[in-house]
Amino acid sequence: MATNENFFSGFQVNRSLLAGGVVLTGIGAALGAAGTVMVCAALATAGRDWVRKMDAPPTAIAHRALHGAKAASAAGWDAWRAEQTSPN
């Protein structure tokens, strides 16, 4: 049992088994990171293609939505002010 070492009076660690586990864990982590990079690249490419195929650019869509929200807010504010000044 030359590969085992005693720690804390009876706690034995098999160094070769521990080293093998560390190596396999490192390989698994590297493969997982590589897979994550591949998934992110595929999603980014698909997103760019989807934006290119849109009829209007996202900035124009956001501008229209913001304009609509401002108009709705102004209409609500005007209605509230008219209600507050009415002699009910």
PyMOL Python script that loads the backbone (N, CA, C, O; Angstrom):
from pymol import cmd

cmd.read_pdbstr("""\
ATOM      1  N   MET A   1       0.815  -1.177   0.000  1.00  0.00           N
ATOM      2  CA  MET A   1       0.000   0.000   0.000  1.00  0.00           C
ATOM      3  C   MET A   1       0.864   1.247   0.000  1.00  0.00           C
ATOM      4  O   MET A   1       0.714   2.114   0.862  1.00  0.00           O
ATOM      5  N   ALA A   2       1.749   1.337  -0.945  1.00  0.00           N
ATOM      6  CA  ALA A   2       2.641   2.475  -1.020  1.00  0.00           C
ATOM      7  C   ALA A   2       1.931   3.709  -1.567  1.00  0.00           C
ATOM      8  O   ALA A   2       2.413   4.826  -1.380  1.00  0.00           O
ATOM      9  N   THR A   3       0.783   3.526  -2.246  1.00  0.00           N
ATOM     10  CA  THR A   3       0.090   4.673  -2.825  1.00  0.00           C
ATOM     11  C   THR A   3      -0.850   5.338  -1.833  1.00  0.00           C
ATOM     12  O   THR A   3      -1.351   6.431  -2.097  1.00  0.00           O
ATOM     13  N   ASN A   4      -1.095   4.708  -0.716  1.00  0.00           N
ATOM     14  CA  ASN A   4      -1.971   5.295   0.294  1.00  0.00           C
ATOM     15  C   ASN A   4      -1.146   6.067   1.306  1.00  0.00           C
ATOM     16  O   ASN A   4      -0.018   5.686   1.622  1.00  0.00           O
ATOM     17  N   GLU A   5      -1.708   7.145   1.809  1.00  0.00           N
ATOM     18  CA  GLU A   5      -1.011   7.915   2.821  1.00  0.00           C
ATOM     19  C   GLU A   5      -1.966   8.157   3.972  1.00  0.00           C
ATOM     20  O   GLU A   5      -3.149   8.422   3.757  1.00  0.00           O
ATOM     21  N   ASN A   6      -1.471   8.069   5.163  1.00  0.00           N
ATOM     22  CA  ASN A   6      -2.308   8.236   6.345  1.00  0.00           C
ATOM     23  C   ASN A   6      -2.381   9.707   6.747  1.00  0.00           C
ATOM     24  O   ASN A   6      -1.367  10.401   6.827  1.00  0.00           O
ATOM     25  N   PHE A   7      -3.596  10.155   6.993  1.00  0.00           N
ATOM     26  CA  PHE A   7      -3.838  11.500   7.500  1.00  0.00           C
ATOM     27  C   PHE A   7      -4.818  11.383   8.645  1.00  0.00           C
ATOM     28  O   PHE A   7      -5.698  10.524   8.612  1.00  0.00           O
ATOM     29  N   PHE A   8      -4.696  12.191   9.618  1.00  0.00           N
ATOM     30  CA  PHE A   8      -5.637  12.279  10.723  1.00  0.00           C
ATOM     31  C   PHE A   8      -5.953  10.918  11.347  1.00  0.00           C
ATOM     32  O   PHE A   8      -7.121  10.582  11.543  1.00  0.00           O
ATOM     33  N   SER A   9      -4.961  10.167  11.647  1.00  0.00           N
ATOM     34  CA  SER A   9      -5.051   8.877  12.335  1.00  0.00           C
ATOM     35  C   SER A   9      -6.115   7.943  11.766  1.00  0.00           C
ATOM     36  O   SER A   9      -7.136   7.702  12.410  1.00  0.00           O
ATOM     37  N   GLY A  10      -5.889   7.430  10.599  1.00  0.00           N
ATOM     38  CA  GLY A  10      -6.755   6.424  10.025  1.00  0.00           C
ATOM     39  C   GLY A  10      -7.414   6.831   8.728  1.00  0.00           C
ATOM     40  O   GLY A  10      -7.897   5.962   8.003  1.00  0.00           O
ATOM     41  N   PHE A  11      -7.458   8.115   8.399  1.00  0.00           N
ATOM     42  CA  PHE A  11      -8.052   8.589   7.145  1.00  0.00           C
ATOM     43  C   PHE A  11      -7.044   8.352   6.033  1.00  0.00           C
ATOM     44  O   PHE A  11      -5.965   8.944   6.032  1.00  0.00           O
ATOM     45  N   GLN A  12      -7.397   7.473   5.072  1.00  0.00           N
ATOM     46  CA  GLN A  12      -6.448   7.103   4.028  1.00  0.00           C
ATOM     47  C   GLN A  12      -6.954   7.597   2.670  1.00  0.00           C
ATOM     48  O   GLN A  12      -8.127   7.447   2.331  1.00  0.00           O
ATOM     49  N   VAL A  13      -6.052   8.177   1.920  1.00  0.00           N
ATOM     50  CA  VAL A  13      -6.374   8.670   0.586  1.00  0.00           C
ATOM     51  C   VAL A  13      -5.548   7.910  -0.429  1.00  0.00           C
ATOM     52  O   VAL A  13      -4.323   7.839  -0.323  1.00  0.00           O
ATOM     53  N   ASN A  14      -6.224   7.344  -1.410  1.00  0.00           N
ATOM     54  CA  ASN A  14      -5.546   6.664  -2.502  1.00  0.00           C
ATOM     55  C   ASN A  14      -5.151   7.736  -3.515  1.00  0.00           C
ATOM     56  O   ASN A  14      -6.001   8.263  -4.233  1.00  0.00           O
ATOM     57  N   ARG A  15      -3.864   8.055  -3.570  1.00  0.00           N
ATOM     58  CA  ARG A  15      -3.403   9.164  -4.409  1.00  0.00           C
ATOM     59  C   ARG A  15      -3.631   8.915  -5.889  1.00  0.00           C
ATOM     60  O   ARG A  15      -3.952   9.860  -6.610  1.00  0.00           O
ATOM     61  N   SER A  16      -3.485   7.722  -6.366  1.00  0.00           N
ATOM     62  CA  SER A  16      -3.678   7.472  -7.799  1.00  0.00           C
ATOM     63  C   SER A  16      -5.151   7.630  -8.172  1.00  0.00           C
ATOM     64  O   SER A  16      -5.458   8.153  -9.243  1.00  0.00           O
ATOM     65  N   LEU A  17      -6.049   7.197  -7.325  1.00  0.00           N
ATOM     66  CA  LEU A  17      -7.477   7.375  -7.588  1.00  0.00           C
ATOM     67  C   LEU A  17      -7.854   8.857  -7.532  1.00  0.00           C
ATOM     68  O   LEU A  17      -8.637   9.335  -8.353  1.00  0.00           O
ATOM     69  N   LEU A  18      -7.304   9.566  -6.578  1.00  0.00           N
ATOM     70  CA  LEU A  18      -7.550  10.998  -6.457  1.00  0.00           C
ATOM     71  C   LEU A  18      -7.012  11.744  -7.673  1.00  0.00           C
ATOM     72  O   LEU A  18      -7.688  12.623  -8.209  1.00  0.00           O
ATOM     73  N   ALA A  19      -5.817  11.407  -8.109  1.00  0.00           N
ATOM     74  CA  ALA A  19      -5.222  12.061  -9.280  1.00  0.00           C
ATOM     75  C   ALA A  19      -6.040  11.775 -10.535  1.00  0.00           C
ATOM     76  O   ALA A  19      -6.254  12.664 -11.359  1.00  0.00           O
ATOM     77  N   GLY A  20      -6.495  10.535 -10.676  1.00  0.00           N
ATOM     78  CA  GLY A  20      -7.343  10.201 -11.830  1.00  0.00           C
ATOM     79  C   GLY A  20      -8.635  10.995 -11.826  1.00  0.00           C
ATOM     80  O   GLY A  20      -9.088  11.457 -12.873  1.00  0.00           O
ATOM     81  N   GLY A  21      -9.227  11.154 -10.658  1.00  0.00           N
ATOM     82  CA  GLY A  21     -10.454  11.941 -10.555  1.00  0.00           C
ATOM     83  C   GLY A  21     -10.230  13.397 -10.895  1.00  0.00           C
ATOM     84  O   GLY A  21     -11.062  14.022 -11.552  1.00  0.00           O
ATOM     85  N   VAL A  22      -9.107  13.941 -10.450  1.00  0.00           N
ATOM     86  CA  VAL A  22      -8.778  15.333 -10.766  1.00  0.00           C
ATOM     87  C   VAL A  22      -8.585  15.513 -12.270  1.00  0.00           C
ATOM     88  O   VAL A  22      -9.056  16.493 -12.846  1.00  0.00           O
ATOM     89  N   VAL A  23      -7.895  14.572 -12.900  1.00  0.00           N
ATOM     90  CA  VAL A  23      -7.663  14.659 -14.344  1.00  0.00           C
ATOM     91  C   VAL A  23      -8.979  14.578 -15.105  1.00  0.00           C
ATOM     92  O   VAL A  23      -9.219  15.373 -16.014  1.00  0.00           O
ATOM     93  N   LEU A  24      -9.834  13.623 -14.743  1.00  0.00           N
ATOM     94  CA  LEU A  24     -11.118  13.493 -15.437  1.00  0.00           C
ATOM     95  C   LEU A  24     -12.016  14.700 -15.214  1.00  0.00           C
ATOM     96  O   LEU A  24     -12.736  15.115 -16.121  1.00  0.00           O
ATOM     97  N   THR A  25     -11.978  15.263 -14.020  1.00  0.00           N
ATOM     98  CA  THR A  25     -12.756  16.463 -13.737  1.00  0.00           C
ATOM     99  C   THR A  25     -12.259  17.625 -14.584  1.00  0.00           C
ATOM    100  O   THR A  25     -13.064  18.390 -15.114  1.00  0.00           O
ATOM    101  N   GLY A  26     -10.956  17.767 -14.717  1.00  0.00           N
ATOM    102  CA  GLY A  26     -10.383  18.828 -15.561  1.00  0.00           C
ATOM    103  C   GLY A  26     -10.768  18.669 -17.016  1.00  0.00           C
ATOM    104  O   GLY A  26     -11.105  19.644 -17.688  1.00  0.00           O
ATOM    105  N   ILE A  27     -10.720  17.439 -17.502  1.00  0.00           N
ATOM    106  CA  ILE A  27     -11.113  17.176 -18.897  1.00  0.00           C
ATOM    107  C   ILE A  27     -12.594  17.490 -19.093  1.00  0.00           C
ATOM    108  O   ILE A  27     -12.976  18.093 -20.096  1.00  0.00           O
ATOM    109  N   GLY A  28     -13.424  17.082 -18.140  1.00  0.00           N
ATOM    110  CA  GLY A  28     -14.855  17.370 -18.235  1.00  0.00           C
ATOM    111  C   GLY A  28     -15.145  18.858 -18.210  1.00  0.00           C
ATOM    112  O   GLY A  28     -16.012  19.334 -18.942  1.00  0.00           O
ATOM    113  N   ALA A  29     -14.429  19.595 -17.377  1.00  0.00           N
ATOM    114  CA  ALA A  29     -14.616  21.047 -17.311  1.00  0.00           C
ATOM    115  C   ALA A  29     -14.196  21.702 -18.624  1.00  0.00           C
ATOM    116  O   ALA A  29     -14.865  22.619 -19.100  1.00  0.00           O
ATOM    117  N   ALA A  30     -13.104  21.245 -19.203  1.00  0.00           N
ATOM    118  CA  ALA A  30     -12.642  21.808 -20.479  1.00  0.00           C
ATOM    119  C   ALA A  30     -13.643  21.507 -21.591  1.00  0.00           C
ATOM    120  O   ALA A  30     -13.926  22.376 -22.417  1.00  0.00           O
ATOM    121  N   LEU A  31     -14.181  20.292 -21.623  1.00  0.00           N
ATOM    122  CA  LEU A  31     -15.182  19.953 -22.634  1.00  0.00           C
ATOM    123  C   LEU A  31     -16.463  20.751 -22.436  1.00  0.00           C
ATOM    124  O   LEU A  31     -17.083  21.192 -23.404  1.00  0.00           O
ATOM    125  N   GLY A  32     -16.856  20.934 -21.187  1.00  0.00           N
ATOM    126  CA  GLY A  32     -18.042  21.734 -20.912  1.00  0.00           C
ATOM    127  C   GLY A  32     -17.866  23.177 -21.344  1.00  0.00           C
ATOM    128  O   GLY A  32     -18.789  23.773 -21.899  1.00  0.00           O
ATOM    129  N   ALA A  33     -16.695  23.747 -21.097  1.00  0.00           N
ATOM    130  CA  ALA A  33     -16.422  25.126 -21.513  1.00  0.00           C
ATOM    131  C   ALA A  33     -16.411  25.236 -23.035  1.00  0.00           C
ATOM    132  O   ALA A  33     -16.925  26.205 -23.593  1.00  0.00           O
ATOM    133  N   ALA A  34     -15.831  24.250 -23.702  1.00  0.00           N
ATOM    134  CA  ALA A  34     -15.812  24.270 -25.166  1.00  0.00           C
ATOM    135  C   ALA A  34     -17.231  24.163 -25.724  1.00  0.00           C
ATOM    136  O   ALA A  34     -17.570  24.844 -26.692  1.00  0.00           O
ATOM    137  N   GLY A  35     -18.047  23.325 -25.126  1.00  0.00           N
ATOM    138  CA  GLY A  35     -19.436  23.214 -25.563  1.00  0.00           C
ATOM    139  C   GLY A  35     -20.210  24.497 -25.354  1.00  0.00           C
ATOM    140  O   GLY A  35     -21.025  24.877 -26.194  1.00  0.00           O
ATOM    141  N   THR A  36     -19.963  25.167 -24.243  1.00  0.00           N
ATOM    142  CA  THR A  36     -20.632  26.438 -23.965  1.00  0.00           C
ATOM    143  C   THR A  36     -20.244  27.486 -24.994  1.00  0.00           C
ATOM    144  O   THR A  36     -21.097  28.241 -25.459  1.00  0.00           O
ATOM    145  N   VAL A  37     -18.975  27.540 -25.352  1.00  0.00           N
ATOM    146  CA  VAL A  37     -18.521  28.496 -26.367  1.00  0.00           C
ATOM    147  C   VAL A  37     -19.191  28.199 -27.708  1.00  0.00           C
ATOM    148  O   VAL A  37     -19.595  29.124 -28.412  1.00  0.00           O
ATOM    149  N   MET A  38     -19.311  26.932 -28.067  1.00  0.00           N
ATOM    150  CA  MET A  38     -19.936  26.566 -29.337  1.00  0.00           C
ATOM    151  C   MET A  38     -21.417  26.947 -29.355  1.00  0.00           C
ATOM    152  O   MET A  38     -21.914  27.448 -30.363  1.00  0.00           O
ATOM    153  N   VAL A  39     -22.114  26.714 -28.260  1.00  0.00           N
ATOM    154  CA  VAL A  39     -23.537  27.072 -28.184  1.00  0.00           C
ATOM    155  C   VAL A  39     -23.710  28.580 -28.295  1.00  0.00           C
ATOM    156  O   VAL A  39     -24.587  29.051 -29.019  1.00  0.00           O
ATOM    157  N   CYS A  40     -22.886  29.336 -27.587  1.00  0.00           N
ATOM    158  CA  CYS A  40     -22.981  30.799 -27.646  1.00  0.00           C
ATOM    159  C   CYS A  40     -22.695  31.320 -29.049  1.00  0.00           C
ATOM    160  O   CYS A  40     -23.360  32.246 -29.511  1.00  0.00           O
ATOM    161  N   ALA A  41     -21.722  30.740 -29.726  1.00  0.00           N
ATOM    162  CA  ALA A  41     -21.411  31.169 -31.090  1.00  0.00           C
ATOM    163  C   ALA A  41     -22.572  30.865 -32.032  1.00  0.00           C
ATOM    164  O   ALA A  41     -22.907  31.682 -32.890  1.00  0.00           O
ATOM    165  N   ALA A  42     -23.184  29.695 -31.875  1.00  0.00           N
ATOM    166  CA  ALA A  42     -24.315  29.340 -32.729  1.00  0.00           C
ATOM    167  C   ALA A  42     -25.501  30.268 -32.487  1.00  0.00           C
ATOM    168  O   ALA A  42     -26.157  30.692 -33.438  1.00  0.00           O
ATOM    169  N   LEU A  43     -25.782  30.587 -31.226  1.00  0.00           N
ATOM    170  CA  LEU A  43     -26.891  31.488 -30.915  1.00  0.00           C
ATOM    171  C   LEU A  43     -26.618  32.905 -31.407  1.00  0.00           C
ATOM    172  O   LEU A  43     -27.530  33.569 -31.899  1.00  0.00           O
ATOM    173  N   ALA A  44     -25.385  33.378 -31.283  1.00  0.00           N
ATOM    174  CA  ALA A  44     -25.046  34.715 -31.757  1.00  0.00           C
ATOM    175  C   ALA A  44     -25.187  34.807 -33.276  1.00  0.00           C
ATOM    176  O   ALA A  44     -25.686  35.806 -33.793  1.00  0.00           O
ATOM    177  N   THR A  45     -24.755  33.780 -33.983  1.00  0.00           N
ATOM    178  CA  THR A  45     -24.880  33.763 -35.437  1.00  0.00           C
ATOM    179  C   THR A  45     -26.349  33.751 -35.854  1.00  0.00           C
ATOM    180  O   THR A  45     -26.742  34.478 -36.767  1.00  0.00           O
ATOM    181  N   ALA A  46     -27.153  32.936 -35.195  1.00  0.00           N
ATOM    182  CA  ALA A  46     -28.575  32.880 -35.514  1.00  0.00           C
ATOM    183  C   ALA A  46     -29.247  34.212 -35.211  1.00  0.00           C
ATOM    184  O   ALA A  46     -30.105  34.656 -35.974  1.00  0.00           O
ATOM    185  N   GLY A  47     -28.876  34.849 -34.123  1.00  0.00           N
ATOM    186  CA  GLY A  47     -29.443  36.150 -33.771  1.00  0.00           C
ATOM    187  C   GLY A  47     -29.093  37.224 -34.789  1.00  0.00           C
ATOM    188  O   GLY A  47     -29.944  38.025 -35.176  1.00  0.00           O
ATOM    189  N   ARG A  48     -27.852  37.235 -35.214  1.00  0.00           N
ATOM    190  CA  ARG A  48     -27.445  38.213 -36.237  1.00  0.00           C
ATOM    191  C   ARG A  48     -28.200  37.991 -37.539  1.00  0.00           C
ATOM    192  O   ARG A  48     -28.646  38.955 -38.161  1.00  0.00           O
ATOM    193  N   ASP A  49     -28.350  36.742 -37.963  1.00  0.00           N
ATOM    194  CA  ASP A  49     -29.096  36.446 -39.190  1.00  0.00           C
ATOM    195  C   ASP A  49     -30.555  36.863 -39.055  1.00  0.00           C
ATOM    196  O   ASP A  49     -31.136  37.392 -40.003  1.00  0.00           O
ATOM    197  N   TRP A  50     -31.153  36.634 -37.892  1.00  0.00           N
ATOM    198  CA  TRP A  50     -32.549  36.997 -37.664  1.00  0.00           C
ATOM    199  C   TRP A  50     -32.732  38.506 -37.737  1.00  0.00           C
ATOM    200  O   TRP A  50     -33.707  38.983 -38.317  1.00  0.00           O
ATOM    201  N   VAL A  51     -31.806  39.261 -37.156  1.00  0.00           N
ATOM    202  CA  VAL A  51     -31.903  40.727 -37.187  1.00  0.00           C
ATOM    203  C   VAL A  51     -31.723  41.233 -38.614  1.00  0.00           C
ATOM    204  O   VAL A  51     -32.408  42.170 -39.024  1.00  0.00           O
ATOM    205  N   ARG A  52     -30.827  40.637 -39.368  1.00  0.00           N
ATOM    206  CA  ARG A  52     -30.615  41.055 -40.762  1.00  0.00           C
ATOM    207  C   ARG A  52     -31.858  40.827 -41.615  1.00  0.00           C
ATOM    208  O   ARG A  52     -32.113  41.588 -42.549  1.00  0.00           O
ATOM    209  N   LYS A  53     -32.638  39.784 -41.306  1.00  0.00           N
ATOM    210  CA  LYS A  53     -33.817  39.451 -42.107  1.00  0.00           C
ATOM    211  C   LYS A  53     -35.068  40.234 -41.695  1.00  0.00           C
ATOM    212  O   LYS A  53     -36.116  40.099 -42.325  1.00  0.00           O
ATOM    213  N   MET A  54     -34.964  41.044 -40.652  1.00  0.00           N
ATOM    214  CA  MET A  54     -36.119  41.816 -40.202  1.00  0.00           C
ATOM    215  C   MET A  54     -36.447  42.904 -41.226  1.00  0.00           C
ATOM    216  O   MET A  54     -35.559  43.424 -41.901  1.00  0.00           O
ATOM    217  N   ASP A  55     -37.758  43.247 -41.334  1.00  0.00           N
ATOM    218  CA  ASP A  55     -38.176  44.294 -42.258  1.00  0.00           C
ATOM    219  C   ASP A  55     -37.656  45.659 -41.827  1.00  0.00           C
ATOM    220  O   ASP A  55     -37.221  46.453 -42.660  1.00  0.00           O
ATOM    221  N   ALA A  56     -37.700  45.929 -40.537  1.00  0.00           N
ATOM    222  CA  ALA A  56     -37.215  47.197 -40.004  1.00  0.00           C
ATOM    223  C   ALA A  56     -36.125  46.905 -38.980  1.00  0.00           C
ATOM    224  O   ALA A  56     -36.184  45.893 -38.283  1.00  0.00           O
ATOM    225  N   PRO A  57     -35.140  47.776 -38.887  1.00  0.00           N
ATOM    226  CA  PRO A  57     -34.088  47.542 -37.883  1.00  0.00           C
ATOM    227  C   PRO A  57     -34.645  47.674 -36.471  1.00  0.00           C
ATOM    228  O   PRO A  57     -35.628  48.385 -36.258  1.00  0.00           O
ATOM    229  N   PRO A  58     -34.037  47.007 -35.518  1.00  0.00           N
ATOM    230  CA  PRO A  58     -34.528  47.054 -34.141  1.00  0.00           C
ATOM    231  C   PRO A  58     -34.608  48.470 -33.580  1.00  0.00           C
ATOM    232  O   PRO A  58     -35.483  48.757 -32.763  1.00  0.00           O
ATOM    233  N   THR A  59     -33.710  49.361 -34.004  1.00  0.00           N
ATOM    234  CA  THR A  59     -33.770  50.731 -33.495  1.00  0.00           C
ATOM    235  C   THR A  59     -35.036  51.437 -33.948  1.00  0.00           C
ATOM    236  O   THR A  59     -35.618  52.210 -33.186  1.00  0.00           O
ATOM    237  N   ALA A  60     -35.472  51.184 -35.175  1.00  0.00           N
ATOM    238  CA  ALA A  60     -36.703  51.803 -35.670  1.00  0.00           C
ATOM    239  C   ALA A  60     -37.916  51.265 -34.919  1.00  0.00           C
ATOM    240  O   ALA A  60     -38.834  52.021 -34.603  1.00  0.00           O
ATOM    241  N   ILE A  61     -37.927  49.968 -34.631  1.00  0.00           N
ATOM    242  CA  ILE A  61     -39.029  49.364 -33.876  1.00  0.00           C
ATOM    243  C   ILE A  61     -39.071  49.944 -32.467  1.00  0.00           C
ATOM    244  O   ILE A  61     -40.145  50.256 -31.953  1.00  0.00           O
ATOM    245  N   ALA A  62     -37.917  50.087 -31.848  1.00  0.00           N
ATOM    246  CA  ALA A  62     -37.855  50.664 -30.498  1.00  0.00           C
ATOM    247  C   ALA A  62     -38.296  52.117 -30.519  1.00  0.00           C
ATOM    248  O   ALA A  62     -38.969  52.568 -29.592  1.00  0.00           O
ATOM    249  N   HIS A  63     -37.929  52.865 -31.565  1.00  0.00           N
ATOM    250  CA  HIS A  63     -38.320  54.265 -31.668  1.00  0.00           C
ATOM    251  C   HIS A  63     -39.840  54.383 -31.780  1.00  0.00           C
ATOM    252  O   HIS A  63     -40.445  55.239 -31.135  1.00  0.00           O
ATOM    253  N   ARG A  64     -40.455  53.529 -32.595  1.00  0.00           N
ATOM    254  CA  ARG A  64     -41.919  53.554 -32.725  1.00  0.00           C
ATOM    255  C   ARG A  64     -42.596  53.206 -31.415  1.00  0.00           C
ATOM    256  O   ARG A  64     -43.583  53.838 -31.040  1.00  0.00           O
ATOM    257  N   ALA A  65     -42.079  52.210 -30.716  1.00  0.00           N
ATOM    258  CA  ALA A  65     -42.676  51.815 -29.439  1.00  0.00           C
ATOM    259  C   ALA A  65     -42.531  52.931 -28.405  1.00  0.00           C
ATOM    260  O   ALA A  65     -43.463  53.188 -27.642  1.00  0.00           O
ATOM    261  N   LEU A  66     -41.394  53.586 -28.372  1.00  0.00           N
ATOM    262  CA  LEU A  66     -41.192  54.693 -27.441  1.00  0.00           C
ATOM    263  C   LEU A  66     -42.118  55.859 -27.778  1.00  0.00           C
ATOM    264  O   LEU A  66     -42.688  56.482 -26.882  1.00  0.00           O
ATOM    265  N   HIS A  67     -42.267  56.152 -29.060  1.00  0.00           N
ATOM    266  CA  HIS A  67     -43.170  57.225 -29.469  1.00  0.00           C
ATOM    267  C   HIS A  67     -44.606  56.906 -29.050  1.00  0.00           C
ATOM    268  O   HIS A  67     -45.316  57.778 -28.548  1.00  0.00           O
ATOM    269  N   GLY A  68     -45.034  55.660 -29.255  1.00  0.00           N
ATOM    270  CA  GLY A  68     -46.381  55.260 -28.836  1.00  0.00           C
ATOM    271  C   GLY A  68     -46.573  55.357 -27.333  1.00  0.00           C
ATOM    272  O   GLY A  68     -47.629  55.780 -26.863  1.00  0.00           O
ATOM    273  N   ALA A  69     -45.557  54.968 -26.582  1.00  0.00           N
ATOM    274  CA  ALA A  69     -45.648  55.036 -25.124  1.00  0.00           C
ATOM    275  C   ALA A  69     -45.721  56.487 -24.658  1.00  0.00           C
ATOM    276  O   ALA A  69     -46.481  56.808 -23.745  1.00  0.00           O
ATOM    277  N   LYS A  70     -44.937  57.362 -25.279  1.00  0.00           N
ATOM    278  CA  LYS A  70     -44.988  58.782 -24.919  1.00  0.00           C
ATOM    279  C   LYS A  70     -46.354  59.375 -25.239  1.00  0.00           C
ATOM    280  O   LYS A  70     -46.893  60.154 -24.453  1.00  0.00           O
ATOM    281  N   ALA A  71     -46.922  59.008 -26.398  1.00  0.00           N
ATOM    282  CA  ALA A  71     -48.241  59.528 -26.774  1.00  0.00           C
ATOM    283  C   ALA A  71     -49.304  59.038 -25.798  1.00  0.00           C
ATOM    284  O   ALA A  71     -50.174  59.811 -25.397  1.00  0.00           O
ATOM    285  N   ALA A  72     -49.249  57.765 -25.411  1.00  0.00           N
ATOM    286  CA  ALA A  72     -50.218  57.220 -24.459  1.00  0.00           C
ATOM    287  C   ALA A  72     -50.069  57.886 -23.099  1.00  0.00           C
ATOM    288  O   ALA A  72     -51.063  58.172 -22.433  1.00  0.00           O
ATOM    289  N   SER A  73     -48.841  58.130 -22.689  1.00  0.00           N
ATOM    290  CA  SER A  73     -48.606  58.785 -21.410  1.00  0.00           C
ATOM    291  C   SER A  73     -49.142  60.214 -21.422  1.00  0.00           C
ATOM    292  O   SER A  73     -49.760  60.660 -20.455  1.00  0.00           O
ATOM    293  N   ALA A  74     -48.905  60.919 -22.506  1.00  0.00           N
ATOM    294  CA  ALA A  74     -49.403  62.296 -22.612  1.00  0.00           C
ATOM    295  C   ALA A  74     -50.920  62.316 -22.620  1.00  0.00           C
ATOM    296  O   ALA A  74     -51.527  63.181 -21.988  1.00  0.00           O
ATOM    297  N   ALA A  75     -51.548  61.380 -23.324  1.00  0.00           N
ATOM    298  CA  ALA A  75     -53.012  61.322 -23.357  1.00  0.00           C
ATOM    299  C   ALA A  75     -53.567  61.024 -21.971  1.00  0.00           C
ATOM    300  O   ALA A  75     -54.557  61.631 -21.561  1.00  0.00           O
ATOM    301  N   GLY A  76     -52.959  60.120 -21.259  1.00  0.00           N
ATOM    302  CA  GLY A  76     -53.404  59.808 -19.902  1.00  0.00           C
ATOM    303  C   GLY A  76     -53.227  60.998 -18.970  1.00  0.00           C
ATOM    304  O   GLY A  76     -54.096  61.282 -18.146  1.00  0.00           O
ATOM    305  N   TRP A  77     -52.110  61.688 -19.098  1.00  0.00           N
ATOM    306  CA  TRP A  77     -51.846  62.860 -18.274  1.00  0.00           C
ATOM    307  C   TRP A  77     -52.865  63.962 -18.564  1.00  0.00           C
ATOM    308  O   TRP A  77     -53.383  64.590 -17.641  1.00  0.00           O
ATOM    309  N   ASP A  78     -53.153  64.196 -19.857  1.00  0.00           N
ATOM    310  CA  ASP A  78     -54.140  65.216 -20.228  1.00  0.00           C
ATOM    311  C   ASP A  78     -55.524  64.854 -19.703  1.00  0.00           C
ATOM    312  O   ASP A  78     -56.244  65.731 -19.226  1.00  0.00           O
ATOM    313  N   ALA A  79     -55.912  63.585 -19.780  1.00  0.00           N
ATOM    314  CA  ALA A  79     -57.210  63.158 -19.278  1.00  0.00           C
ATOM    315  C   ALA A  79     -57.281  63.329 -17.762  1.00  0.00           C
ATOM    316  O   ALA A  79     -58.319  63.739 -17.242  1.00  0.00           O
ATOM    317  N   TRP A  80     -56.222  63.030 -17.058  1.00  0.00           N
ATOM    318  CA  TRP A  80     -56.207  63.180 -15.610  1.00  0.00           C
ATOM    319  C   TRP A  80     -56.320  64.653 -15.221  1.00  0.00           C
ATOM    320  O   TRP A  80     -57.067  65.007 -14.308  1.00  0.00           O
ATOM    321  N   ARG A  81     -55.567  65.510 -15.924  1.00  0.00           N
ATOM    322  CA  ARG A  81     -55.632  66.944 -15.633  1.00  0.00           C
ATOM    323  C   ARG A  81     -57.022  67.505 -15.917  1.00  0.00           C
ATOM    324  O   ARG A  81     -57.532  68.332 -15.160  1.00  0.00           O
ATOM    325  N   ALA A  82     -57.640  67.045 -17.026  1.00  0.00           N
ATOM    326  CA  ALA A  82     -58.987  67.522 -17.353  1.00  0.00           C
ATOM    327  C   ALA A  82     -59.972  67.095 -16.288  1.00  0.00           C
ATOM    328  O   ALA A  82     -60.874  67.857 -15.941  1.00  0.00           O
ATOM    329  N   GLU A  83     -59.817  65.893 -15.764  1.00  0.00           N
ATOM    330  CA  GLU A  83     -60.704  65.385 -14.712  1.00  0.00           C
ATOM    331  C   GLU A  83     -60.507  66.168 -13.421  1.00  0.00           C
ATOM    332  O   GLU A  83     -61.470  66.416 -12.696  1.00  0.00           O
ATOM    333  N   GLN A  84     -59.273  66.559 -13.127  1.00  0.00           N
ATOM    334  CA  GLN A  84     -58.991  67.284 -11.878  1.00  0.00           C
ATOM    335  C   GLN A  84     -59.498  68.718 -11.927  1.00  0.00           C
ATOM    336  O   GLN A  84     -59.841  69.280 -10.887  1.00  0.00           O
ATOM    337  N   THR A  85     -59.554  69.319 -13.102  1.00  0.00           N
ATOM    338  CA  THR A  85     -59.994  70.705 -13.203  1.00  0.00           C
ATOM    339  C   THR A  85     -61.485  70.832 -13.456  1.00  0.00           C
ATOM    340  O   THR A  85     -62.020  71.940 -13.429  1.00  0.00           O
ATOM    341  N   SER A  86     -62.173  69.711 -13.703  1.00  0.00           N
ATOM    342  CA  SER A  86     -63.617  69.784 -13.956  1.00  0.00           C
ATOM    343  C   SER A  86     -64.365  70.056 -12.639  1.00  0.00           C
ATOM    344  O   SER A  86     -63.952  69.568 -11.588  1.00  0.00           O
ATOM    345  N   PRO A  87     -65.445  70.819 -12.687  1.00  0.00           N
ATOM    346  CA  PRO A  87     -66.167  71.198 -11.471  1.00  0.00           C
ATOM    347  C   PRO A  87     -67.178  70.145 -11.031  1.00  0.00           C
ATOM    348  O   PRO A  87     -68.349  70.482 -10.850  1.00  0.00           O
ATOM    349  N   ASN A  88     -66.794  68.923 -10.857  1.00  0.00           N
ATOM    350  CA  ASN A  88     -67.732  67.872 -10.432  1.00  0.00           C
ATOM    351  C   ASN A  88     -68.060  68.021  -9.002  1.00  0.00           C
ATOM    352  O   ASN A  88     -68.834  67.231  -8.461  1.00  0.00           O
TER     353      ASN A  88
END
""", "prot")
cmd.dss("prot")
cmd.show_as("cartoon", "prot")
cmd.util.cbc("prot")
cmd.orient("prot")
